[in-house]
Amino acid sequence: MAEEMRMPPMMRQMMEKMMGGMEGFNPMAMCQAMMTSVSKSAEMAAYATPEVRTLFEEWARSVEEEISAVLRETGQLDLERLAARLKISPESAMYFLARLVKAGKASISGVKVQGASQAT
């Protein structure tokens, strides 16, 4: 039975690579931290007035228009360069890109691993 439940070698290698340098990783602590984060987000959302939500949506649309302009100008973009150009974090840039994709205003046609060489 234990033999049946062993992780395939490829999956184990991927997991080890993803968690590289994370000795002492505690999945329970990570789950607790995620739940705390979700709870804080919900709490903050409860305090946001309709006016604040409207202002955020207006700003978000403005950022999305700027990203769309960059896409029209360049045809494609690099997340790090886009974030630097907009003076926001790559995580924030990804958030806005996801909104554009969800709205059908952009598409994702490629993803590559950092540090990977280009295929020839």
GROMACS elastic network, one bead per residue, 0.5 to 0.9 nm:
[ bonds ]
;  ai    aj funct       b0    kb
    1     4     6  0.52101   500
    1     5     6  0.66755   500
    2     5     6  0.52856   500
    2     6     6  0.64980   500
    3     6     6  0.55395   500
    4     7     6  0.86030   500
    5     8     6  0.89867   500
    6     9     6  0.87853   500
    7    10     6  0.83391   500
    7    11     6  0.65453   500
    7    12     6  0.61404   500
    8    11     6  0.53861   500
    8    12     6  0.62433   500
    8    13     6  0.87476   500
    9    12     6  0.50145   500
    9    13     6  0.61205   500
    9    14     6  0.86439   500
   10    13     6  0.51098   500
   10    14     6  0.62484   500
   10    15     6  0.86304   500
   11    14     6  0.51068   500
   11    15     6  0.61284   500
   11    16     6  0.85373   500
   12    15     6  0.51023   500
   12    16     6  0.60660   500
   12    17     6  0.85385   500
   13    16     6  0.50827   500
   13    17     6  0.60862   500
   13    18     6  0.85679   500
   14    17     6  0.50894   500
   14    18     6  0.61158   500
   14    19     6  0.85522   500
   15    18     6  0.50762   500
   15    19     6  0.60708   500
   15    20     6  0.82812   500
   16    19     6  0.51179   500
   16    20     6  0.56622   500
   16    21     6  0.89234   500
   17    21     6  0.87351   500
   18    21     6  0.89359   500
   18    22     6  0.89792   500
   19    22     6  0.53865   500
   19    23     6  0.81406   500
   19    25     6  0.80861   500
   20    23     6  0.78212   500
   22    25     6  0.54983   500
   23    26     6  0.89861   500
   25    29     6  0.84257   500
   25    30     6  0.83866   500
   26    29     6  0.53630   500
   26    30     6  0.64107   500
   26    31     6  0.88359   500
   27    31     6  0.61807   500
   27    32     6  0.86040   500
   28    31     6  0.50871   500
   28    32     6  0.61671   500
   28    33     6  0.86052   500
   29    32     6  0.50255   500
   29    33     6  0.61245   500
   29    34     6  0.85924   500
   30    33     6  0.50892   500
   30    34     6  0.62050   500
   30    35     6  0.86667   500
   31    34     6  0.50424   500
   31    35     6  0.61672   500
   31    36     6  0.85938   500
   32    35     6  0.50945   500
   32    36     6  0.61686   500
   32    37     6  0.85964   500
   33    36     6  0.50801   500
   33    37     6  0.61834   500
   33    38     6  0.86863   500
   34    37     6  0.50218   500
   34    38     6  0.61876   500
   34    39     6  0.85320   500
   35    38     6  0.50692   500
   35    39     6  0.60509   500
   35    40     6  0.85660   500
   36    39     6  0.50267   500
   36    40     6  0.61399   500
   36    41     6  0.86055   500
   37    40     6  0.51157   500
   37    41     6  0.61827   500
   37    42     6  0.86581   500
   38    41     6  0.50872   500
   38    42     6  0.62250   500
   38    43     6  0.85985   500
   39    42     6  0.51733   500
   39    43     6  0.61766   500
   39    44     6  0.86714   500
   40    44     6  0.61116   500
   40    45     6  0.85282   500
   41    44     6  0.51415   500
   41    45     6  0.61111   500
   41    46     6  0.86497   500
   42    45     6  0.50669   500
   42    46     6  0.62875   500
   42    47     6  0.89740   500
   43    46     6  0.51920   500
   43    47     6  0.67891   500
   44    47     6  0.52971   500
   44    48     6  0.65478   500
   45    48     6  0.51880   500
   45    49     6  0.84675   500
   45    53     6  0.88248   500
   46    49     6  0.79378   500
   48    51     6  0.78744   500
   48    52     6  0.57527   500
   48    53     6  0.63555   500
   49    52     6  0.51453   500
   49    53     6  0.63008   500
   49    54     6  0.85837   500
   50    53     6  0.50589   500
   50    54     6  0.60575   500
   50    55     6  0.85629   500
   51    54     6  0.50659   500
   51    55     6  0.61633   500
   51    56     6  0.86196   500
   52    55     6  0.50485   500
   52    56     6  0.61518   500
   52    57     6  0.86360   500
   53    56     6  0.50727   500
   53    57     6  0.62073   500
   53    58     6  0.86610   500
   54    57     6  0.51177   500
   54    58     6  0.62012   500
   54    59     6  0.86386   500
   55    58     6  0.51160   500
   55    59     6  0.62107   500
   55    60     6  0.85204   500
   56    59     6  0.50910   500
   56    60     6  0.59714   500
   56    61     6  0.85596   500
   57    61     6  0.60802   500
   57    62     6  0.85292   500
   58    61     6  0.51901   500
   58    62     6  0.62929   500
   58    63     6  0.88033   500
   59    63     6  0.62875   500
   59    64     6  0.86076   500
   60    63     6  0.51157   500
   60    64     6  0.61112   500
   60    65     6  0.85881   500
   60    96     6  0.74169   500
   61    65     6  0.60969   500
   61    66     6  0.86097   500
   61    96     6  0.89944   500
   62    65     6  0.51276   500
   62    66     6  0.63418   500
   62    67     6  0.87562   500
   63    66     6  0.50412   500
   63    67     6  0.62376   500
   63    68     6  0.85997   500
   63    86     6  0.80444   500
   63    96     6  0.74264   500
   64    67     6  0.50068   500
   64    68     6  0.60753   500
   64    69     6  0.85501   500
   64    96     6  0.62520   500
   64    97     6  0.75624   500
   64    99     6  0.80781   500
   64   100     6  0.68435   500
   65    69     6  0.61524   500
   65    70     6  0.86808   500
   66    69     6  0.50597   500
   66    70     6  0.63384   500
   66    71     6  0.87092   500
   66    86     6  0.81753   500
   67    70     6  0.50578   500
   67    71     6  0.62194   500
   67    72     6  0.86649   500
   67    82     6  0.77595   500
   67    86     6  0.82980   500
   67    93     6  0.87007   500
   67    96     6  0.81782   500
   67    97     6  0.77929   500
   67   100     6  0.89048   500
   68    72     6  0.61533   500
   68    73     6  0.85133   500
   68   100     6  0.84097   500
   68   105     6  0.80871   500
   68   106     6  0.78637   500
   69    72     6  0.50925   500
   69    73     6  0.60907   500
   69    74     6  0.86038   500
   70    74     6  0.59875   500
   70    75     6  0.78186   500
   70    76     6  0.81801   500
   70    77     6  0.77502   500
   70    82     6  0.81359   500
   71    74     6  0.52575   500
   71    75     6  0.50055   500
   71    76     6  0.55511   500
   71    77     6  0.65980   500
   71   106     6  0.86299   500
   72    75     6  0.54588   500
   72    76     6  0.80226   500
   73    76     6  0.84141   500
   74    77     6  0.67555   500
   77    80     6  0.87610   500
   77    81     6  0.74015   500
   77    82     6  0.66770   500
   78    81     6  0.53848   500
   78    82     6  0.60505   500
   78    83     6  0.86088   500
   79    82     6  0.50737   500
   79    83     6  0.60975   500
   79    84     6  0.86000   500
   79    90     6  0.61928   500
   79    91     6  0.89352   500
   79    93     6  0.69221   500
   79    94     6  0.72640   500
   80    83     6  0.51870   500
   80    84     6  0.62320   500
   80    85     6  0.86167   500
   80    89     6  0.82118   500
   80    90     6  0.58130   500
   80    93     6  0.84716   500
   81    84     6  0.50600   500
   81    85     6  0.60340   500
   81    86     6  0.85749   500
   81    90     6  0.86528   500
   82    85     6  0.50529   500
   82    86     6  0.61699   500
   82    87     6  0.83506   500
   82    88     6  0.85341   500
   82    90     6  0.77910   500
   82    93     6  0.70411   500
   83    86     6  0.51756   500
   83    87     6  0.57731   500
   83    88     6  0.50729   500
   83    89     6  0.55354   500
   83    90     6  0.50956   500
   83    91     6  0.83291   500
   83    92     6  0.76554   500
   83    93     6  0.55304   500
   83    94     6  0.86099   500
   84    88     6  0.64015   500
   84    89     6  0.74626   500
   84    90     6  0.79976   500
   85    88     6  0.79286   500
   86    89     6  0.85812   500
   86    93     6  0.81083   500
   88    91     6  0.81680   500
   88    92     6  0.62126   500
   88    93     6  0.66625   500
   89    92     6  0.51755   500
   89    93     6  0.63063   500
   89    94     6  0.86489   500
   90    94     6  0.60960   500
   90    95     6  0.85969   500
   91    94     6  0.50603   500
   91    95     6  0.62913   500
   91    96     6  0.88786   500
   92    96     6  0.64248   500
   92    97     6  0.86311   500
   93    96     6  0.52490   500
   93    97     6  0.61566   500
   93    98     6  0.85856   500
   94    98     6  0.60315   500
   94    99     6  0.85946   500
   95    98     6  0.51709   500
   95    99     6  0.63955   500
   95   100     6  0.88667   500
   96    99     6  0.50152   500
   96   100     6  0.63484   500
   96   101     6  0.86977   500
   97   100     6  0.50601   500
   97   101     6  0.61841   500
   97   102     6  0.85344   500
   97   106     6  0.76316   500
   97   107     6  0.87704   500
   97   108     6  0.89135   500
   98   101     6  0.50347   500
   98   102     6  0.59790   500
   98   103     6  0.84767   500
   98   106     6  0.86661   500
   99   102     6  0.50817   500
   99   103     6  0.61259   500
   99   104     6  0.86248   500
   99   105     6  0.86121   500
   99   106     6  0.89126   500
  100   103     6  0.51156   500
  100   104     6  0.62495   500
  100   105     6  0.50864   500
  100   106     6  0.54438   500
  100   107     6  0.79503   500
  101   104     6  0.50234   500
  101   105     6  0.57428   500
  101   107     6  0.53809   500
  101   108     6  0.73983   500
  102   105     6  0.76040   500
  102   106     6  0.81114   500
  102   107     6  0.87561   500
  103   106     6  0.77816   500
  104   107     6  0.72059   500
  108   111     6  0.78887   500
  112   115     6  0.86421   500
  112   116     6  0.70803   500
  112   118     6  0.88470   500
  113   116     6  0.54866   500
  113   117     6  0.87797   500
  114   117     6  0.87057   500
  116   119     6  0.88446   500
